[in-house]
Amino acid sequence: MPEYIVTPQENGLSPLCILKQRVPAAPIGFLRQLLRKGEVLRLCPAPSPDAPLAIGDRIVLPGSQRLAHLLEQPPEKTVDILYENDELLIAFKPSGLAMHRGVDHEEDNLVRRIERLLKKRKAPYQARPIHRLDLDTSGPVLFGKGKKAASALGKVFMAGKAQKKYLALVEGQLPVTGMLTSPVPAKGKLKESETSFRLLVFGNNYSLLELDLHSGRTHQIRRQLADAGHPLVGDRRYGGSTLAGLSRLFLHCHQLSLPPADDCPGISIDSPLPEDLGQTLAALGLHWPKTAPSVNSTDRTRHATAG
């Protein structure tokens, strides 16, 4: 019989959420039925679909032909859900995956992957992205479940109450802290823009920065760093240098935070630096501890807190 041990990354998730990740080909109704009938076992009595599990808990699935068939299904291009509740979900967007349909991205993009996921779940709503990340930028993306939730979350972003923090590698040394204020083109005009930064580590003439956007212009970080004379590593469009073994832009959104709303607690998602970017830092002799290990997408290290 299939057996799974709850990992640190799955700590606090419900059995249903874990099984959706472990058996992605299974319809959500089928998984709910297994849980409801008590056919999913633990070291202690069978859990409810929503009861949180702890590290080390054991989940044992029944030995059925249908389940065996579902487990044998080849994995499709899936989406990594970092956090989810009744109103929203937060998905990880890898570098190179477009947000929306476009040339060369008609069938595979983040929105399309979410659509396929919800169709498989037979969800009675659509999920709409509340913000976006550039093609070469990785990190968490927020989706609202249904028009009402999407509208409310959109207002949170428009009011500047949500926070996104980025990690960026640039050539040269910057001050310990500072503010980028050069104007950025938006809708045919130059608009005032602000990005604060903090130097995390410096070495071999490269600086790893944490950046916090105070306005949301297209390519804001990329343009402002280039204007400051420190373009992003890998950003050929804005004059960034290239490094051996790195085929992408060194820009990653590593934290997404939402404030408390009504009776709901605030949410903070930490998305570790992807493995390829961590390897780039290591090759330069730079040490940044929050780097994702080499794992598949459904086991990606992440940390979500609410409060």
C-alpha positions in Angstrom: 0.0 0.0 0.0 1.3 3.5 -0.8 2.7 5.2 2.3 3.9 8.8 2.8 5.7 10.5 5.7 4.8 14.1 6.3 7.9 16.3 5.5 8.9 19.6 7.2 7.6 21.4 4.1 4.1 19.7 4.6 3.9 20.4 8.3 0.6 22.0 9.2 -1.1 21.1 5.9 -4.3 19.1 5.8 -4.3 15.5 4.6 -6.4 16.6 1.5 -3.8 19.3 0.6 -0.9 16.8 1.0 -2.7 14.1 -1.1 -3.5 16.6 -3.8 0.3 17.2 -4.2 1.3 13.6 -3.8 -1.3 12.1 -6.1 -1.9 15.0 -8.6 -3.8 12.9 -11.1 -6.5 12.0 -8.5 -9.8 14.0 -8.7 -10.3 15.9 -5.5 -13.7 14.2 -4.9 -12.0 10.8 -5.0 -9.5 11.9 -2.4 -12.2 13.4 -0.2 -14.1 10.1 -0.4 -11.0 8.1 0.8 -10.7 10.4 3.7 -14.4 10.5 4.6 -14.6 6.7 4.5 -11.5 6.4 6.8 -9.5 4.5 4.1 -6.5 6.9 4.6 -4.7 5.7 7.8 -2.3 7.4 10.2 -0.5 6.2 13.3 -3.5 7.6 15.1 -7.2 7.4 13.9 -8.0 8.5 10.4 -7.9 12.3 10.0 -10.6 14.6 8.7 -9.9 16.2 5.3 -9.0 19.5 7.0 -7.2 18.4 10.1 -3.5 19.6 10.1 -0.8 17.0 10.1 2.6 17.2 11.8 6.1 16.3 10.7 6.6 12.5 10.8 2.9 11.6 10.6 2.4 8.6 8.4 -0.3 8.5 5.7 -1.2 5.1 4.3 -3.4 4.8 1.3 -5.6 1.8 0.5 -4.4 -0.7 -2.2 -7.0 -0.2 -4.9 -6.7 -0.6 -8.6 -7.9 2.9 -9.3 -5.4 4.5 -7.0 -2.6 2.4 -8.5 -3.6 3.6 -11.9 -3.7 7.2 -10.8 -0.2 6.9 -9.2 1.2 5.5 -12.5 0.0 8.5 -14.5 3.0 10.4 -15.9 3.3 13.8 -14.2 2.0 16.7 -16.3 3.4 20.2 -16.1 2.1 21.0 -12.6 1.9 24.1 -10.5 3.5 24.3 -7.0 0.9 25.7 -4.5 2.7 27.4 -1.7 -0.4 28.4 0.3 -4.1 28.1 -0.1 -7.3 29.0 1.8 -11.0 29.5 0.8 -10.3 33.0 -0.7 -6.9 32.7 -2.4 -4.0 30.6 -3.5 -0.3 31.4 -3.9 1.6 29.6 -6.6 5.3 29.4 -7.3 6.3 30.7 -10.8 9.6 29.4 -12.0 11.9 31.5 -14.2 11.0 31.0 -17.9 7.3 30.3 -17.3 5.1 33.1 -18.6 2.3 34.5 -16.5 -0.3 34.6 -19.4 -0.9 33.3 -22.9 1.4 34.8 -25.5 3.7 34.0 -28.4 5.4 30.7 -27.6 3.4 30.5 -24.4 -0.1 29.7 -25.6 -0.5 26.3 -24.0 1.9 26.5 -21.0 1.8 29.5 -18.7 1.1 29.9 -15.0 -2.6 31.0 -15.5 -3.2 27.9 -17.8 -1.6 25.6 -15.2 -3.9 27.0 -12.5 -6.9 26.6 -14.8 -6.0 22.9 -15.4 -5.6 22.4 -11.7 -9.0 23.9 -10.8 -10.7 22.0 -13.6 -9.3 18.7 -12.2 -10.6 19.7 -8.8 -14.0 20.6 -10.4 -13.8 23.9 -8.6 -16.9 26.2 -9.1 -14.8 29.3 -9.6 -12.0 30.8 -11.6 -8.7 32.0 -10.0 -7.4 35.3 -11.2 -3.8 36.6 -10.8 -3.6 39.7 -8.6 -0.1 40.7 -9.7 2.5 39.5 -12.1 6.2 38.6 -12.4 8.3 39.0 -15.5 9.1 35.9 -17.6 12.6 35.5 -16.2 11.7 36.3 -12.6 10.8 33.5 -10.1 8.7 33.6 -7.0 5.2 33.5 -5.5 2.2 34.8 -7.3 -1.2 35.5 -5.7 -4.5 34.4 -7.2 -8.0 35.3 -6.0 -10.6 32.6 -6.0 -13.6 34.1 -7.8 -14.5 37.7 -8.7 -15.3 38.9 -5.2 -12.0 37.6 -3.7 -10.0 38.8 -6.7 -11.5 42.3 -6.4 -10.8 42.5 -2.6 -7.2 41.3 -3.1 -6.7 43.7 -6.0 -7.7 46.6 -3.7 -5.1 45.5 -1.2 -2.4 45.7 -3.8 -3.7 49.0 -5.2 -3.6 50.5 -1.7 0.1 49.4 -1.3 -0.7 47.2 1.6 0.8 44.0 0.2 4.6 43.6 0.3 6.9 41.8 -2.1 10.6 41.5 -1.4 13.1 40.5 -4.1 16.6 39.1 -4.2 18.9 40.4 -6.9 22.6 40.0 -7.7 24.4 42.9 -9.3 28.0 43.8 -10.2 29.8 46.2 -7.9 29.3 47.2 -4.3 26.3 49.3 -3.1 25.8 50.9 0.3 24.4 48.9 3.2 21.0 50.5 2.6 19.6 52.9 0.1 16.7 54.0 -2.2 16.5 53.9 -6.0 14.4 56.8 -7.2 15.0 57.2 -10.9 11.7 57.5 -12.9 10.5 54.6 -14.9 8.5 54.7 -18.2 4.9 53.7 -17.8 2.1 54.1 -20.4 4.2 56.5 -22.5 5.3 58.7 -19.6 8.1 58.8 -17.0 6.6 58.0 -13.6 8.1 58.6 -10.2 9.2 55.2 -8.7 10.8 54.1 -5.5 12.7 50.9 -4.6 14.5 50.5 -1.3 17.4 48.1 -1.0 19.5 46.4 1.6 22.9 44.8 1.0 22.9 41.2 2.2 26.4 40.0 1.1 29.3 41.3 -1.0 32.2 39.5 -2.5 34.2 39.2 -5.7 32.8 42.5 -6.8 29.2 41.2 -6.7 26.4 42.4 -4.3 23.4 40.3 -3.3 20.5 42.8 -2.5 17.1 42.5 -1.0 14.8 45.0 -2.6 11.3 46.3 -1.6 9.1 47.9 -4.2 7.2 51.0 -3.1 5.7 51.5 -6.6 4.8 48.9 -9.2 6.1 49.8 -12.7 7.0 47.3 -15.4 10.7 46.3 -15.2 11.1 48.8 -12.3 13.9 46.9 -10.5 15.7 46.1 -13.7 15.5 49.7 -15.0 16.4 51.4 -11.7 19.4 49.2 -11.0 20.7 49.8 -14.6 20.2 53.5 -14.1 22.2 53.3 -10.9 25.1 51.6 -12.8 24.5 48.2 -11.2 22.4 46.2 -13.7 21.1 42.8 -12.7 23.4 39.8 -13.5 22.0 38.0 -16.6 19.9 41.0 -17.7 21.2 41.5 -21.2 18.3 43.9 -22.0 19.6 46.4 -19.6 23.3 45.8 -19.8 23.8 43.2 -17.1 26.8 40.9 -17.2 26.6 37.1 -17.8 28.0 34.4 -15.6 29.0 30.9 -16.6 26.3 28.4 -15.8 23.5 31.0 -15.3 21.0 31.1 -18.2 18.5 33.4 -16.5 18.0 36.7 -14.8 19.2 36.8 -11.2 16.0 38.2 -9.8 13.7 36.2 -7.4 10.8 37.3 -5.3 11.5 35.6 -2.0 8.8 37.0 0.2 5.1 37.9 -0.3 3.1 39.3 2.6 -0.5 40.2 3.0 -1.9 42.3 5.9 -4.7 41.0 8.1 -8.2 41.6 6.7 -11.5 41.4 8.6 -11.1 38.3 10.9 -8.4 36.8 8.7 -4.8 36.9 9.9 -2.0 38.2 7.8 -0.1 35.8 5.5 3.6 35.7 4.9 5.1 33.4 2.3 8.9 32.8 2.2 10.2 31.4 -1.1 13.8 30.3 -0.9 16.3 31.2 -3.6 16.0 28.6 -6.4 18.8 26.0 -6.7 20.4 27.5 -9.8 20.7 30.9 -8.3 22.1 29.4 -5.1 24.7 27.6 -7.2 25.7 30.9 -8.8 26.3 32.4 -5.4 28.3 29.5 -4.3 30.5 29.7 -7.4 31.2 33.3 -6.5 32.1 32.4 -2.9 29.0 34.2 -1.6 27.0 32.6 1.2 23.2 33.1 1.5 21.5 30.5 3.7 18.0 30.6 2.3 18.5 28.5 -0.8 16.1 25.8 -2.0 17.5 22.2 -2.0 17.5 20.1 -5.1 13.9 18.7 -5.1 11.0 18.3 -7.5 8.4 21.0 -7.8 5.8 19.3 -5.5 8.4 19.1 -2.7 9.8 22.6 -3.0 10.8 24.1 0.3 8.6 26.8 1.4 7.4 28.4 4.6 4.1 30.0 5.2 3.0 31.8 8.4 -0.2 33.4 9.4 -0.6 35.9 12.2 
